[in-house]
Amino acid sequence: MQQDEISLQTLTTNEAVHVGYSDNNIVIVDSIQQFAMVNDAHVSMGAIAICTSGRVQGKMNGQPIELRQNQVAVIPENVVITDLMTSPDFNIKAMFFTNKILQSFLREKISVWNEVMYIQRLHVLRLSDEDIRFYTSFYDMLSLCFEKDAATPYLSDVILSLVRCAMLGLCGAMKQQLAGASPLPSDGKSGSSHFQRFLHLLHSDGVKHRTVESYANELCISPKYLSVVCKKHSGKTANEWITEQVMEDIRYYLCQTDYSIKQICDLLGFSNTSFFGKYVKEHFGMTPVQLRENRLQTANYPQN
């Protein structure tokens, strides 16, 4: 069965979608009521969607999900939505984003996001009246930004700052909801337990630039099994998880601090600056010095 593709490109080129803001990493949608006509879809980006009226139900990666008015759906990247049914008055406001900007916005708090998305799988959050006022205020400010001339100095920086603040607030709501969630078995035997422990290791370890074998040894499992477990629970291999975290640390230290390249190399666990330079060149398409010199451009989160 053919699936609709929901991506940055399809959202920004679809005349039926009212886009308030878009760049290489974020698309903010004011209204996507025609989503009600979609039956099956592959969502390639992460998404946060607030149901402003009506309700929708369906399946996400085969698991039932329902969203009602004043509830928020938090969706990881690369999921398949099927069997959608909506009420006639259904509508949502949504933000779609790349994993890169998610990592940049949340930094050390990304562990809360990953816990909610991949361990507890709490994809629908209920908003209190206070929460609704809180996020409505952010959206009202964003709407004022959307009305400004696109050439207004620092406009995109203001928009990204507002979005980051709102996502941090949502991360706080996630943390509160996690406190009331039933803990998963911690007998160390289940795949979900191994995956959870791997994420905790990855987020708590200052030196993330380590091999899959190194993490697997700490978990007392084989590297192959660790990658199988990661793929099953998140759609990403263990090596992809490690690389994402290392890249974000590199981007942060080069673009947001004044540490020397040698200091960053040591902090991140690279054996020497030559190897560090080759790694940065391979993953960012530029040298560490070039990445640092482009820090103002990087602050707007361009595509790699």
PAZAPA-4460 file (N, C-alpha, C; in steps of 0.05 Angstrom, whole numbers, plus 32768, in hexadecimal, padded with zeros to 4 digits):
% residues 304
    n_x    n_y    n_z   ca_x   ca_y   ca_z    c_x    c_y    c_z   seq   type   mol
   8011   7FE8   8000   8000   8000   8000   8012   8019   8000     1      M     A
   800C   802C   7FEF   801C   8044   7FED   8016   8056   8005     2      Q     A
   802C   8061   8010   802A   8073   8027   8030   808F   801F     3      Q     A
   8022   80A3   802C   802A   80BF   8029   8044   80C3   8038     4      D     A
   8055   80D4   802D   806E   80DB   803A   806B   80F6   8047     5      E     A
   806F   80F7   8061   806E   8111   8070   808A   8118   8077     6      I     A
   8095   812B   8069   80B1   8134   806D   80B3   8152   806A     7      S     A
   80CB   815D   806F   80CE   8179   806C   80C6   8182   8050     8      L     A
   80CE   8174   803C   80C8   817C   8020   80AA   817A   801A     9      Q     A
   809D   8164   8021   8081   8162   801B   8070   8176   802A    10      T     A
   8078   817D   8042   8068   8190   8051   806B   81AC   8045    11      L     A
   8083   81B4   803D   8087   81CF   8034   807E   81D3   8017    12      T     A
   807A   81BD   8008   8071   81BF   7FEC   8053   81B9   7FE9    13      T     A
   8046   81B2   7FFF   8029   81AB   7FFE   8019   81C5   8002    14      N     A
   800B   81CD   7FEE   7FFC   81E7   7FF0   7FE5   81E5   8004    15      E     A
   7FDC   81CC   800B   7FC6   81C9   801E   7FCF   81CC   803B    16      A     A
   7FEA   81CB   803F   7FF5   81CE   805A   7FFD   81EB   805F    17      V     A
   7FF2   81F6   8075   7FF9   8212   807B   8012   8212   808D    18      H     A
   8029   8218   8081   8043   8219   808F   8048   8234   8099    19      V     A
   804D   8236   80B4   8053   8250   80C0   8071   8256   80BE    20      G     A
   8082   8241   80C0   809F   8245   80BF   80AC   822B   80B6    21      Y     A
   80C1   822E   80A7   80D1   8216   809F   80EE   821E   809A    22      S     A
   8100   820C   80A0   811C   820E   8098   8126   81F2   8093    23      D     A
   8140   81ED   8093   814A   81D3   808D   8145   81BE   80A2    24      N     A
   813B   81C6   80B9   8137   81B3   80CF   811C   81B4   80DD    25      N     A
   810C   81C9   80D8   80F3   81CC   80E5   80DD   81D4   80D2    26      I     A
   80C6   81C9   80D5   80AE   81D3   80C7   8098   81D6   80DC    27      V     A
   808E   81EF   80DF   8078   81F4   80F1   805E   81F7   80E1    28      I     A
   804B   81E7   80E7   8032   81E6   80D7   801B   81F2   80E8    29      V     A
   800E   8206   80DD   7FF7   8213   80EB   7FDE   8202   80EA    30      D     A
   7FDA   81F4   80D4   7FC2   81E4   80D1   7FC8   81CE   80BD    31      S     A
   7FBF   81B6   80C4   7FC4   819F   80B2   7FAB   818E   80B1    32      I     A
   7F94   819C   80AE   7F7A   818E   80AF   7F78   8178   809A    33      Q     A
   7F84   817D   8083   7F83   8169   806D   7F91   814F   8075    34      Q     A
   7FA0   814F   808B   7FAC   8136   8095   7F97   8121   809A    35      F     A
   7F7E   812B   809E   7F68   8118   80A3   7F63   8107   808A    36      A     A
   7F6D   810F   8073   7F68   80FF   805B   7F7E   80EB   8056    37      M     A
   7F93   80EC   8067   7FA9   80D9   8064   7FA2   80BF   8072    38      V     A
   7FA6   80A8   8065   7FA0   808F   8072   7FBA   8082   807D    39      N     A
   7FCE   807F   806C   7FE7   8074   8074   7FFD   8088   806E    40      D     A
   8010   808C   8080   8025   80A0   807C   803F   8097   808A    41      A     A
   8055   809E   807D   806F   809B   8089   8079   80B7   8092    42      H     A
   807D   80BB   80AC   8086   80D4   80B6   80A4   80D3   80BB    43      V     A
   80B3   80E0   80A9   80D0   80DD   80AA   80DE   80EE   80BF    44      S     A
   80D0   8103   80C8   80DB   8116   80DC   80CD   8111   80F7    45      M     A
   80DA   811A   810C   80CC   811A   8126   80B6   812F   8125    46      G     A
   80A2   812C   8136   808B   813F   8135   807F   8143   8151    47      A     A
   8075   815B   8156   8065   8161   816D   804B   816D   8162    48      I     A
   8035   8161   8169   801B   816B   815E   8007   816F   8174    49      A     A
   7FFA   8187   8174   7FE6   818D   8188   7FCB   818C   817A    50      I     A
   7FB9   817B   8184   7F9E   817A   8179   7F8E   8192   8182    51      C     A
   7F86   81A3   8170   7F78   81BB   8177   7F5A   81B8   8177    52      T     A
   7F51   81A3   8169   7F34   819D   8169   7F30   8181   815F    53      S     A
   7F1A   8174   8168   7F13   8159   815F   7F25   8144   816A    54      G     A
   7F27   812E   815C   7F39   8118   8165   7F41   8107   814D    55      R     A
   7F57   80F8   8150   7F60   80E6   813C   7F6A   80CD   8149    56      V     A
   7F66   80B6   813C   7F71   809D   8147   7F7D   808D   812F    57      Q     A
   7F8F   807C   8136   7F9C   806C   8121   7FB1   805A   812E    58      G     A
   7FC5   8052   811F   7FDB   8042   8129   7FF6   804F   8121    59      K     A
   8008   804E   8134   8024   8058   812F   8036   8040   8133    60      M     A
   8043   8038   811C   8053   8020   811C   8044   8008   8127    61      N     A
   802A   8007   811F   801A   7FF0   8127   800D   7FF2   8142    62      G     A
   8013   8006   8152   8008   8009   816D   7FF2   801F   816D    63      Q     A
   7FDB   8019   817A   7FC5   802D   817A   7FCD   8047   8187    64      P     A
   7FC4   805D   817B   7FC8   8078   8187   7FAF   8089   8182    65      I     A
   7FA8   8099   8195   7F91   80AB   8192   7F98   80C6   819D    66      E     A
   7F90   80DA   818F   7F96   80F6   8197   7F7C   8106   8197    67      L     A
   7F77   8113   81AE   7F5F   8123   81B2   7F66   8140   81B6    68      R     A
   7F52   8151   81B6   7F56   816E   81B9   7F66   8174   81D2    69      Q     A
   7F7A   8186   81CF   7F8B   818E   81E5   7F9E   8178   81EF    70      N     A
   7FA3   8165   81DD   7FB8   8151   81E2   7FCE   8155   81CE    71      Q     A
   7FE6   814C   81D6   7FFE   814F   81C5   8008   8134   81BE    72      V     A
   800D   8130   81A4   801A   8118   819A   8037   811E   8196    73      A     A
   8048   810D   81A1   8065   8110   819E   806F   80F8   818F    74      V     A
   8079   80FC   8177   807F   80E7   8164   809C   80E6   815C    75      I     A
   80AA   80D0   815F   80C6   80CE   8157   80C8   80CD   8138    76      P     A
   80E0   80CF   812E   80E4   80CF   8111   80E0   80B3   8106    77      E     A
   80D9   80B2   80EC   80D7   8099   80DD   80C3   8085   80E9    78      N     A
   80AA   808F   80EC   8094   807D   80F5   8080   807B   80DF    79      V     A
   8070   8065   80DF   805B   8061   80CC   8040   8064   80DA    80      V     A
   8030   8076   80CF   8015   807B   80DA   8001   806D   80C7    81      I     A
   7FEF   805C   80D2   7FDB   804E   80C2   7FC0   804F   80CF    82      T     A
   7FAC   8047   80BF   7F90   8044   80C9   7F85   805D   80D7    83      D     A
   7F8A   8074   80CB   7F82   808D   80D7   7F63   8091   80D4    84      L     A
   7F57   809A   80E9   7F3B   80A2   80E8   7F38   80BC   80F8    85      M     A
   7F2B   80D0   80ED   7F29   80EA   80FA   7F0C   80F3   80FC    86      T     A
   7F07   8104   8110   7EEC   8110   8112   7EEB   8127   80FD    87      S     A
   7ED3   812F   80F5   7ED0   8144   80E0   7EDE   815F   80E8    88      P     A
   7EDF   8164   8102   7EEB   817E   810B   7F08   817C   8112    89      D     A
   7F15   8166   810B   7F31   8162   8113   7F44   8176   8106    90      F     A
   7F56   8181   8117   7F6B   8192   810D   7F82   8192   8121    91      N     A
   7F9A   8196   8117   7FB2   8197   8128   7FC5   81AE   8120    92      I     A
   7FD5   81B7   8133   7FEC   81C7   812D   8004   81B5   8133    93      K     A
   8019   81B7   8123   802E   81A4   8126   8049   81B0   811F    94      A     A
   805E   81A4   812A   8079   81AB   8123   8088   8191   811C    95      M     A
   8095   8192   8105   80A5   817B   80FC   80C2   8184   80FD    96      F     A
   80D4   8171   8105   80F0   817A   8109   8103   8162   8104    97      F     A
   811C   8169   80FD   8130   8154   80FA   813C   814C   8115    98      T     A
   8148   8135   8115   8155   812B   812E   816B   813E   8136    99      N     A
   8179   814A   8122   818F   815C   8128   8187   8173   8139   100      K     A
   8170   8180   8132   8168   8198   8141   815D   818F   815C   101      I     A
   8151   8177   815D   8147   816D   8177   815F   816A   818A   102      L     A
   8175   815E   8181   818D   815A   8191   8197   8176   819A   103      Q     A
   8198   8189   8188   81A3   81A3   818E   8192   81B2   81A2   104      S     A
   8178   81B0   81A0   8166   81BE   81B2   8167   81B2   81CE   105      F     A
   8166   8198   81D1   8163   818B   81EB   817E   8185   81F9   106      L     A
   8193   8181   81E9   81AD   817B   81F5   81AC   8165   820A   107      R     A
   81B4   816B   8223   81B5   8156   8238   8199   814C   8240   108      E     A
   8184   815B   8238   8169   8152   823F   815E   813F   822A   109      K     A
   816D   8138   8216   8164   8126   8201   815E   810A   820D   110      I     A
   816A   8104   8224   8165   80EA   8231   8147   80E8   8239   111      S     A
   813B   80FF   8241   811E   80FE   8248   810E   80F8   822F   112      V     A
   8114   8105   8219   8106   8100   81FF   8108   80E3   81F7   113      W     A
   8121   80D8   81F8   8125   80BC   81F0   8117   80A9   8202   114      N     A
   8116   80AF   821C   8108   809E   822F   80EA   809C   8228   115      E     A
   80DF   80B4   8222   80C2   80B5   821C   80BD   80A7   8201   116      V     A
   80CE   80AD   81ED   80C8   80A3   81D2   80CD   8085   81CF   117      M     A
   80E4   807C   81D9   80ED   8061   81D2   80EC   804D   81E9   118      Y     A
   80E9   8056   8201   80E7   8043   8218   80CB   8041   8221   119      I     A
   80C0   8057   822B   80A4   8056   8235   8090   8059   821F   120      Q     A
   8098   8064   8208   8087   8068   81F1   806D   8076   81F9   121      R     A
   8070   808D   8207   8059   809D   820E   8056   80B3   81F8   122      L     A
   8046   80AD   81E4   8045   80BF   81CD   802F   80D3   81CE   123      H     A
   801D   80D2   81E2   8008   80E6   81E5   8009   80F2   8201   124      V     A
   800C   810C   8202   800D   811A   821B   7FF3   812B   821F   125      L     A
   7FE9   812A   8237   7FD1   813A   823D   7FDA   8154   8249   126      R     A
   7FCE   816A   823E   7FD5   8185   8247   7FC0   818F   825B   127      L     A
   7FCA   819A   8271   7FB9   81A8   8284   7FB1   81C3   8279   128      S     A
   7F9E   81D0   8285   7F96   81EB   827C   7FAE   81FE   827E   129      D     A
   7FBF   81FA   8293   7FD7   820B   8296   7FEB   8206   827F   130      E     A
   7FEE   81EC   8277   7FFF   81E5   8261   7FF5   81F2   8247   131      D     A
   7FDB   81F1   8243   7FD0   81FC   822A   7FD6   821A   8228   132      I     A
   7FD2   8228   823F   7FD8   8245   823F   7FF6   824A   8239   133      R     A
   8007   8238   8244   8024   823B   8241   802C   8238   8224   134      F     A
   8023   8223   8217   802B   821E   81FB   801C   8230   81E8   135      Y     A
   8004   8239   81EF   7FF5   824C   81DE   8005   8266   81DD   136      T     A
   8011   826E   81F3   8020   8287   81F4   8038   8285   81E1   137      S     A
   8046   826F   81E1   805C   826B   81CF   8053   826C   81B2   138      F     A
   803C   825F   81AD   8033   825F   8191   802A   827B   8188   139      Y     A
   801E   828A   819A   8016   82A5   8193   802F   82B6   818C   140      D     A
   8044   82B2   819B   805D   82C1   8195   8069   82B8   817B   141      M     A
   8068   829E   8175   8072   8294   815C   8061   829F   8145   142      L     A
   8047   82A1   8149   8035   82AB   8134   803C   82C8   812D   143      S     A
   8043   82D8   8141   804C   82F4   813C   8065   82F4   812C   144      L     A
   8077   82E1   8132   8090   82DF   8122   808B   82D8   8105   145      C     A
   8078   82C6   8101   8071   82BD   80E6   8067   82D5   80D5   146      F     A
   805A   82E8   80E2   804F   82FF   80D4   8064   8314   80CC   147      E     A
   807C   8312   80D8   8091   8325   80D2   809D   8320   80B6   148      K     A
   80AA   8334   80AB   80B9   8331   8092   80CF   831D   8097   149      D     A
   80D2   830A   8084   80E6   82F5   8087   8102   8300   8088   150      A     A
   8106   8319   807E   8121   8325   807F   8127   8333   8099   151      A     A
   8114   8332   80AC   8119   833F   80C6   8132   8333   80D3   152      T     A
   8145   8343   80DC   815E   8339   80E8   8158   8326   8100   153      P     A
   8166   8310   8100   8165   82FC   8116   814A   82EF   811A   154      Y     A
   8138   82F2   8106   811D   82E7   810A   811E   82C8   810D   155      L     A
   812E   82BA   80FD   812F   829D   80FF   813A   8295   811A   156      S     A
   814D   82A5   8125   8159   829F   813F   8144   82A1   8155   157      D     A
   8133   82B6   8153   811E   82BA   8166   810A   82A2   8165   158      V     A
   8103   829B   814D   80F0   8284   814A   80FB   826B   8155   159      I     A
   8115   8265   814F   8121   824C   8159   8124   824D   8177   160      L     A
   8129   8265   8183   812B   8267   81A0   8110   8261   81AD   161      S     A
   80FA   826C   81A1   80E0   8267   81AC   80D9   8249   81AA   162      L     A
   80DF   823D   8193   80D9   8220   8190   80E9   8210   81A4   163      V     A
   8102   8217   81A8   8113   8208   81BB   8107   820A   81D7   164      R     A
   80FF   8222   81DF   80F3   8226   81F9   80DA   8215   81FD   165      C     A
   80C9   8214   81E8   80B1   8204   81E9   80B7   81E7   81EB   166      A     A
   80CB   81DD   81DD   80D3   81C1   81DD   80DF   81BA   81F8   167      M     A
   80EE   81CC   8205   80F8   81C6   8220   80E1   81C4   8234   168      L     A
   80CD   81D6   8230   80B5   81D4   8241   80A7   81BA   823E   169      G     A
   80A4   81B1   8225   8097   8197   821F   80A8   8180   822B   170      L     A
   80C2   8183   822A   80D4   816F   8236   80CF   816D   8254   171      C     A
   80C9   8184   8261   80C2   8184   827D   80A8   8176   8283   172      G     A
   8095   817A   8271   807B   816C   8273   807F   814D   8270   173      A     A
   8091   8146   825E   8097   812A   825A   80A3   811E   8274   174      M     A
   80B5   812D   8280   80C2   8123   8298   80AE   811E   82AE   175      K     A
   809A   8131   82B0   8085   812E   82C4   8074   8115   82BE   176      Q     A
   806E   8110   82A5   805E   80F9   829E   806D   80DF   82A2   177      Q     A
   8088   80E0   829D   8098   80C9   82A2   8097   80C1   82C0   178      L     A
   8095   80D4   82D1   8095   80CF   82EE   807D   80BE   82F6   179      A     A
   8067   80C0   82E6   804F   80B1   82EC   804D   8098   82DB   180      G     A
   8061   8092   82CA   805F   807B   82B8   8069   8062   82C7   181      A     A
   805E   804B   82C0   8066   8032   82CC   8082   802B   82C2   182      S     A
   8094   8025   82D5   80B0   801E   82CC   80B0   8003   82BD   183      P     A
   80C3   8001   82AA   80C6   7FE8   829C   80D5   7FD4   82AC   184      L     A
   80D2   7FBA   82A7   80E2   7FA6   82B6   8100   7FAC   82B3   185      P     A
   810E   7FA9   82CA   812B   7FAE   82CA   813B   7F95   82D0   186      S     A
   8131   7F7E   82C7   813F   7F66   82CD   8158   7F62   82BB   187      D     A
   815C   7F74   82A8   8174   7F73   8298   8173   7F5E   8281   188      G     A
   815C   7F51   827E   815A   7F3B   826A   814B   7F44   8251   189      K     A
   813A   7F57   8254   8129   7F5F   823D   8138   7F72   822A   190      S     A
   8131   7F71   8210   813D   7F83   81FD   8138   7FA0   8204   191      G     A
   8120   7FA6   820F   811A   7FC2   8216   812C   7FCB   822D   192      S     A
   8132   7FB9   823F   8144   7FC0   8255   8160   7FC6   824C   193      S     A
   816A   7FB5   8239   8184   7FBA   822E   8185   7FD5   821F   194      H     A
   8170   7FDA   8210   8170   7FF3   8201   816F   800B   8213   195      F     A
   815F   8009   8229   815D   801F   823C   8178   8023   8249   196      Q     A
   8186   800E   8251   81A0   8011   825E   81B5   801D   824B   197      R     A
   81B3   8015   8231   81C5   8020   821D   81C1   803E   821B   198      F     A
   81A8   8047   821A   81A2   8064   8218   81AC   8073   8231   199      L     A
   81A9   8067   8248   81B2   8073   8260   81D1   8076   8260   200      H     A
   81DE   8061   8257   81FB   8062   8254   8204   8078   8241   201      L     A
   81F6   8079   822B   81FD   808C   8216   81F9   80A9   821F   202      L     A
   81E4   80AE   822E   81DE   80C9   8237   81EE   80D2   824F   203      H     A
   81F7   80BE   825F   8205   80C5   8277   8223   80C6   8274   204      S     A
   822D   80B9   825E   8249   80B7   8259   8254   80D0   824C   205      D     A
   8268   80DD   8259   8274   80F5   824E   8281   80F0   8233   206      G     A
   828F   80D9   8231   829C   80D1   8218   828A   80BE   8209   207      V     A
   827C   80C8   81F4   8269   80B8   81E6   8276   80AB   81CD   208      K     A
   828D   80B5   81C5   829A   80AA   81AD   82A8   8090   81B5   209      H     A
   8298   807B   81B6   82A1   8061   81BD   8295   804D   81A9   210      R     A
   82A0   8036   81A7   8296   8022   8195   827C   8015   81A0   211      T     A
   826D   8009   818E   8256   7FF9   8196   825F   7FE3   81A9   212      V     A
   8276   7FD7   81A3   8280   7FC1   81B4   8285   7FCA   81D0   213      E     A
   828E   7FE3   81D4   8294   7FED   81EE   827A   7FEF   81FF   214      S     A
   8265   7FFA   81F2   824B   7FFC   8200   823F   7FE0   8205   215      Y     A
   8241   7FCF   81F2   8237   7FB4   81F5   8244   7FA5   820C   216      A     A
   825F   7FA9   820E   826D   7F9B   8224   8263   7FA4   823F   217      N     A
   825D   7FBE   8242   8252   7FC8   825B   8237   7FBC   8261   218      E     A
   8228   7FB6   824C   820E   7FAA   8250   820E   7F8C   8251   219      L     A
   8226   7F80   824D   822A   7F63   824D   8219   7F55   8238   220      C     A
   8218   7F62   8220   820B   7F55   8209   821D   7F59   81F1   221      I     A
   8216   7F4C   81DB   8227   7F4E   81C3   8221   7F68   81B4   222      S     A
   8234   7F73   81A5   822F   7F8B   8195   8218   7F87   8181   223      P     A
   8216   7F6F   8175   8201   7F69   8162   81E6   7F6A   816F   224      K     A
   81E4   7F5F   8187   81CA   7F5F   8195   81C2   7F7B   819D   225      Y     A
   81D6   7F8B   81A6   81D0   7FA7   81AD   81C5   7FB6   8195   226      L     A
   81D0   7FB2   817E   81C6   7FC0   8166   81AA   7FB7   815E   227      S     A
   81A6   7F9C   8161   818B   7F91   815C   8176   7F9D   816E   228      V     A
   817D   7F9F   8188   816B   7FAA   819C   8165   7FC7   8196   229      V     A
   817A   7FD7   818F   8176   7FF3   8189   8164   7FF7   8170   230      C     A
   8169   7FE7   815C   815A   7FE9   8143   813C   7FE2   8148   231      K     A
   8138   7FCE   8159   811C   7FC5   815F   810D   7FDB   816D   232      K     A
   811A   7FE8   8181   810B   7FFB   8192   810B   8018   8187   233      H     A
   811E   801E   8175   811F   803A   816C   8122   803E   814E   234      S     A
   8127   8028   813F   812B   802B   8123   8147   8034   811C   235      G     A
   8159   8037   8130   8174   803F   812B   8187   802B   8138   236      K     A
   819E   8027   812C   81B2   8014   8137   81C1   8022   814E   237      T     A
   81CF   8012   815D   81DF   801C   8173   81F4   8030   8169   238      A     A
   8200   802A   8152   8214   803C   8147   8208   8057   813F   239      N     A
   81F0   8056   8134   81E2   806F   812C   81DC   8080   8145   240      E     A
   81D4   8073   815B   81CF   8082   8174   81E9   808F   817E   241      W     A
   81FE   8080   817E   8218   808B   8187   8221   80A2   8176   242      I     A
   821F   809F   815B   8228   80B4   8149   8218   80CD   814D   243      T     A
   81FE   80CB   8150   81ED   80E3   8154   81F6   80F2   816D   244      E     A
   81FB   80E4   8182   8203   80F1   819B   821E   80FE   8198   245      Q     A
   8231   80F0   818C   824C   80FB   8188   824B   8114   8176   246      V     A
   823B   8114   8161   8239   812A   814F   822E   8143   815D   247      M     A
   821A   813E   816E   820E   8155   817D   8222   8161   8190   248      E     A
   8232   814F   819E   8247   8159   81B0   825C   816A   81A1   249      D     A
   8264   8160   8189   8277   816E   8179   826C   818A   8171   250      I     A
   8253   818A   8167   8247   81A3   815F   8245   81B7   8176   251      R     A
   823E   81AC   818D   823B   81BE   81A5   8256   81CA   81AD   252      Y     A
   826A   81B9   81B0   8284   81C3   81BA   8292   81D5   81A6   253      Y     A
   828F   81CF   818C   829C   81E0   8178   828D   81FB   8174   254      L     A
   8273   81FA   8176   8264   8212   816F   825A   8222   8187   255      C     A
   825A   8216   819E   824F   8224   81B6   8263   8228   81CC   256      Q     A
   827C   821F   81C9   8290   8223   81DE   82AA   822E   81D1   257      T     A
   82BC   8236   81E1   82D6   8240   81D8   82EC   822C   81DD   258      D     A
   82E5   8213   81E3   82FA   81FF   81E7   830B   81FC   81CE   259      Y     A
   8324   81F7   81D1   8335   81F2   81BA   832E   81D7   81AE   260      S     A
   8335   81D3   8195   832F   81BA   8188   833C   81A3   8196   261      I     A
   8354   81A7   81A0   8362   8192   81B0   8352   818B   81C9   262      K     A
   8348   81A0   81D7   8338   819B   81EF   831F   818B   81E8   263      Q     A
   8311   8193   81D2   82F9   8185   81CA   82FF   8168   81C3   264      I     A
   8314   8165   81B5   831D   814A   81AD   8321   8138   81C5   265      C     A
   832D   8143   81DB   8331   8134   81F3   8317   812F   8202   266      D     A
   8306   8144   8203   82ED   8142   8211   82DB   812C   8205   267      L     A
   82DC   8129   81EB   82CA   8117   81DD   82D6   80FB   81D9   268      L     A
   82EF   80F7   81E1   82FA   80DD   81E0   8307   80D5   81C6   269      G     A
   830F   80E9   81B6   831D   80E2   819D   833B   80E0   81A3   270      F     A
   8348   80CD   8196   8364   80C7   819C   8377   80DD   8195   271      S     A
   8371   80EC   8180   8382   8103   8178   8372   8116   8166   272      N     A
   837D   812D   8161   836F   8142   8152   836C   813A   8135   273      T     A
   837F   812A   812B   837E   8122   810F   8365   8110   810A   274      S     A
   8361   80FD   811C   834A   80EB   8119   8330   80FB   811E   275      F     A
   8331   810D   8131   8319   811E   8136   8312   812E   811E   276      F     A
   8326   813A   8110   8321   814A   80F8   8315   8139   80E2   277      G     A
   831F   8120   80DE   8314   810F   80CA   82F7   8108   80D0   278      K     A
   82F0   8103   80EA   82D5   80FC   80F2   82C2   8114   80ED   279      Y     A
   82CB   812C   80F4   82BA   8144   80EF   82B6   8148   80D1   280      V     A
   82CB   8145   80C2   82C9   8149   80A5   82B6   8135   8099   281      K     A
   82B7   811C   80A2   82A5   8107   8097   8288   810C   809D   282      E     A
   8282   8116   80B6   8266   8118   80BE   825A   8134   80BA   283      H     A
   826B   8148   80B8   8261   8164   80B4   8268   8170   8099   284      F     A
   827A   8163   808B   8283   816D   8071   8295   8185   8072   285      G     A
   82A1   818A   808A   82B4   81A0   808D   82C6   8199   80A4   286      M     A
   82DC   81A8   80A6   82EF   81A3   80BC   82E5   81AF   80D6   287      T     A
   82F0   81A8   80ED   82E8   81B4   8106   82EB   81D2   8106   288      P     A
   8300   81DD   80FA   8304   81FA   80F8   82EE   8206   80E8   289      V     A
   82E7   81FA   80D1   82D2   8205   80C0   82B7   8204   80CE   290      Q     A
   82B2   81EE   80DC   8298   81EC   80EB   8296   8201   8100   291      L     A
   82AC   8206   810E   82AC   821B   8122   82A9   8237   8116   292      R     A
   82B6   823C   80FF   82B4   8256   80F2   8297   825A   80E7   293      E     A
   8289   8245   80E3   826E   8247   80D8   8259   8245   80EF   294      N     A
   8262   824C   8108   8250   8248   811F   8237   8258   811C   295      R     A
   8238   8270   8110   8220   8280   810E   820C   8273   80FB   296      L     A
   8216   8267   80E6   8205   8259   80D3   81FB   8240   80E1   297      Q     A
   820C   8232   80F0   8204   8219   80FD   81EF   821F   8112   298      T     A
   81EF   8237   811D   81DA   823D   8131   81BE   823C   8125   299      A     A
   81BC   823F   810B   81A3   823C   80FE   819D   8220   80F4   300      N     A
   81AE   820D   80FC   81AB   81F1   80F8   81A6   81E9   80DB   301      Y     A
   81BA   81EE   80C9   81B7   81E5   80AD   81BA   81C7   80AB   302      P     A
   81B3   81BC   8095   81B6   819F   8090   81D4   8199   808F   303      Q     A
   81DB   8181   8098   81F7   8178   8095   81FD   8175   8078   304      N     A
***
